[in-house]
Amino acid sequence: MQPRGAGKSPDEKHPAPLPEKGRACWILFCSMLYISAFTFGGGFVIVTFMKRRFVDQLRWLEEQEMLDMTALAQSAPGPIAVNAAIQVGWKVAGFAGMLSAVFGTILPPMVIFSVISLFYQRFAANRYVAYALKGMQSGVAAVILDVAVSLAVKVVRSKEWIHCMVMAAAFAAAFFLKANVIWIILAAALVGIFLALLRRKGGTAA
């Protein structure tokens, strides 16, 4: 497989050459197993660690690719973590990579919740567990804020004023108007399609 980052500085975060498929699947499985087992707070938190693992550390993906995958994962039905794992796995190692990433993602919560279900009454009534969960909320909020700021900075740096306006309008609709997130995503998707059509016809939308 040809290196995808030929000719670039070693310091740049360009995609690195992928390992052979079997090793790639094993790394995908182990990485997603670790991320899924030791992160709390939902899909956006997991996506943050996926970005650090597959973009910053392994350099298998570019930051823009991860940003696009996050948008698709949020827009598609189902859990965002599983949707993102499907896309990353498929991109890296095809169908086998997708299965490896998804299985690594769902295995920890499946095992943990199976065990918890056996002792649910005692678990739910334990005040120390309740205190621990409340304490985690602050950390989860910080991680999600980190994701939001990173994505926002990426949009602002693109210097495309329409994208910045869409981002600001989406935030206002969600935060102030309490609009349904589905309608916000659909509206943003329609704007993106409209811009693509304009550019194809030689328009200057951005």
C-alpha positions as CSV (number, residue, x, y, z in Angstrom):
1,M,0.0,0.0,0.0
2,Q,1.4,3.4,-1.0
3,P,2.2,5.9,1.8
4,R,-0.4,8.6,1.7
5,G,1.8,11.3,3.3
6,A,4.7,11.3,0.8
7,G,6.5,14.6,0.4
8,K,5.1,16.2,3.6
9,S,6.9,17.3,6.7
10,P,7.1,14.6,9.5
11,D,5.6,17.1,11.9
12,E,2.4,17.5,9.9
13,K,-0.6,15.4,10.8
14,H,-0.9,13.7,7.4
15,P,-2.2,10.2,7.1
16,A,0.4,7.5,7.8
17,P,0.7,4.3,5.8
18,L,-1.9,1.7,7.0
19,P,-0.7,-1.7,8.3
20,E,-1.8,-4.9,6.7
21,K,-5.5,-5.7,7.2
22,G,-5.2,-8.3,10.0
23,R,-3.1,-6.0,12.1
24,A,-5.3,-3.0,11.3
25,C,-8.4,-4.9,12.5
26,W,-6.7,-5.9,15.7
27,I,-5.6,-2.4,16.4
28,L,-9.2,-1.1,15.6
29,F,-10.7,-3.7,18.0
30,C,-8.3,-3.0,20.9
31,S,-8.5,0.8,20.4
32,M,-12.3,0.9,20.4
33,L,-12.5,-1.7,23.3
34,Y,-10.2,0.6,25.4
35,I,-12.0,3.8,24.4
36,S,-15.5,2.3,25.0
37,A,-14.6,0.8,28.3
38,F,-13.0,3.8,29.9
39,T,-15.1,6.8,28.6
40,F,-18.3,8.1,30.1
41,G,-20.8,10.6,28.8
42,G,-22.0,9.3,25.5
43,G,-21.1,9.3,21.9
44,F,-19.4,12.7,21.6
45,V,-17.0,11.8,24.3
46,I,-16.0,8.6,22.5
47,V,-15.6,10.5,19.3
48,T,-13.2,12.8,21.0
49,F,-11.0,9.9,22.0
50,M,-11.4,8.4,18.6
51,K,-10.0,11.6,17.1
52,R,-7.0,11.6,19.4
53,R,-6.3,7.9,18.6
54,F,-6.9,7.7,14.9
55,V,-6.0,11.2,13.8
56,D,-3.4,12.5,16.4
57,Q,-1.6,9.3,17.4
58,L,-1.9,6.7,14.6
59,R,-2.5,9.3,11.8
60,W,-4.7,6.9,9.9
61,L,-7.3,9.7,9.2
62,E,-7.1,13.4,8.5
63,E,-8.8,15.8,10.9
64,Q,-11.3,16.8,8.2
65,E,-12.2,13.2,7.6
66,M,-12.9,12.8,11.3
67,L,-15.0,15.9,11.3
68,D,-17.1,14.7,8.4
69,M,-17.5,11.3,10.0
70,T,-18.7,12.9,13.2
71,A,-21.3,14.9,11.3
72,L,-22.5,11.8,9.5
73,A,-22.5,9.7,12.7
74,Q,-24.7,12.4,14.4
75,S,-27.0,12.7,11.4
76,A,-27.6,8.9,10.9
77,P,-30.0,6.8,13.1
78,G,-28.5,4.9,16.0
79,P,-25.8,5.6,18.6
80,I,-23.2,8.1,17.5
81,A,-20.3,6.0,18.9
82,V,-21.4,2.9,16.9
83,N,-22.0,5.0,13.7
84,A,-18.5,6.6,14.1
85,A,-16.9,3.2,14.6
86,I,-18.6,1.9,11.5
87,Q,-17.1,4.7,9.4
88,V,-13.6,4.6,10.9
89,G,-13.5,0.8,10.6
90,W,-14.7,0.8,7.0
91,K,-12.3,3.5,6.0
92,V,-9.3,1.8,7.5
93,A,-9.9,-1.9,6.7
94,G,-13.1,-2.4,4.9
95,F,-15.9,-4.7,6.1
96,A,-13.6,-6.6,8.5
97,G,-12.4,-3.3,10.0
98,M,-16.0,-2.2,10.4
99,L,-16.9,-5.4,12.3
100,S,-13.7,-5.1,14.5
101,A,-14.4,-1.5,15.4
102,V,-18.1,-2.0,16.1
103,F,-17.5,-5.2,18.2
104,G,-14.9,-3.4,20.2
105,T,-17.3,-0.5,20.8
106,I,-20.3,-2.5,21.9
107,L,-18.6,-5.2,24.0
108,P,-17.8,-3.2,27.1
109,P,-21.3,-1.6,27.6
110,M,-22.9,-4.9,26.8
111,V,-20.9,-6.7,29.5
112,I,-21.1,-3.9,32.1
113,F,-24.9,-3.5,31.7
114,S,-25.5,-7.3,31.8
115,V,-23.7,-7.4,35.1
116,I,-25.4,-4.3,36.5
117,S,-28.9,-5.7,35.5
118,L,-28.3,-8.6,37.9
119,F,-27.8,-6.2,40.8
120,Y,-29.8,-3.2,39.7
121,Q,-31.7,-2.6,42.9
122,R,-28.7,-2.5,45.1
123,F,-26.7,-0.5,42.5
124,A,-29.3,2.2,42.0
125,A,-29.9,2.6,45.8
126,N,-26.2,2.9,46.7
127,R,-25.5,6.5,47.6
128,Y,-21.8,6.3,46.9
129,V,-22.6,5.2,43.3
130,A,-24.9,8.1,43.0
131,Y,-22.2,10.5,44.3
132,A,-19.7,9.0,41.8
133,L,-22.1,9.5,38.9
134,K,-22.8,13.1,39.9
135,G,-19.1,13.8,40.1
136,M,-18.6,12.3,36.6
137,Q,-21.0,14.8,35.1
138,S,-18.6,17.7,35.5
139,G,-15.8,15.8,33.7
140,V,-18.2,14.7,31.0
141,A,-19.4,18.3,30.5
142,A,-15.8,19.4,30.1
143,V,-15.0,16.7,27.5
144,I,-18.1,17.5,25.5
145,L,-17.2,21.2,25.6
146,D,-13.7,20.4,24.4
147,V,-15.3,18.6,21.4
148,A,-17.6,21.5,20.6
149,V,-14.8,24.1,20.8
150,S,-12.5,21.9,18.6
151,L,-15.2,21.5,15.9
152,A,-16.2,25.2,16.1
153,V,-12.5,26.3,15.7
154,K,-12.3,24.0,12.6
155,V,-15.3,25.7,11.0
156,V,-14.1,29.2,11.8
157,R,-10.6,28.5,10.4
158,S,-12.2,27.4,7.1
159,K,-13.0,31.2,6.7
160,E,-16.2,30.3,4.8
161,W,-18.7,32.8,6.1
162,I,-21.8,30.8,5.2
163,H,-20.6,27.8,7.3
164,C,-19.9,30.1,10.2
165,M,-23.4,31.6,9.9
166,V,-24.9,28.1,9.8
167,M,-23.0,27.1,12.9
168,A,-24.1,30.3,14.8
169,A,-27.7,29.8,13.7
170,A,-27.7,26.2,14.7
171,F,-26.4,27.1,18.1
172,A,-29.0,29.8,18.6
173,A,-31.8,27.5,17.5
174,A,-30.7,24.7,19.9
175,F,-29.7,26.9,22.9
176,F,-32.2,29.7,22.8
177,L,-35.2,28.3,20.9
178,K,-34.9,24.7,22.1
179,A,-35.4,23.5,18.5
180,N,-35.5,19.8,17.8
181,V,-32.0,18.7,16.8
182,I,-33.3,16.6,13.9
183,W,-34.7,19.8,12.2
184,I,-31.4,21.6,12.8
185,I,-29.4,18.8,11.2
186,L,-31.8,18.6,8.3
187,A,-31.7,22.4,7.7
188,A,-27.9,22.4,7.9
189,A,-27.8,19.5,5.4
190,L,-30.1,21.3,3.0
191,V,-27.8,24.4,3.2
192,G,-24.8,22.2,2.4
193,I,-26.6,20.6,-0.6
194,F,-27.6,24.1,-1.8
195,L,-24.0,25.3,-1.6
196,A,-22.7,22.3,-3.4
197,L,-25.2,22.9,-6.3
198,L,-24.1,26.5,-6.5
199,R,-20.5,25.6,-6.7
200,R,-21.1,23.0,-9.3
201,K,-22.8,25.7,-11.4
202,G,-19.9,28.1,-10.8
203,G,-21.5,30.1,-8.0
204,T,-19.5,31.9,-5.3
205,A,-21.4,31.0,-2.2
206,A,-18.5,30.9,0.2
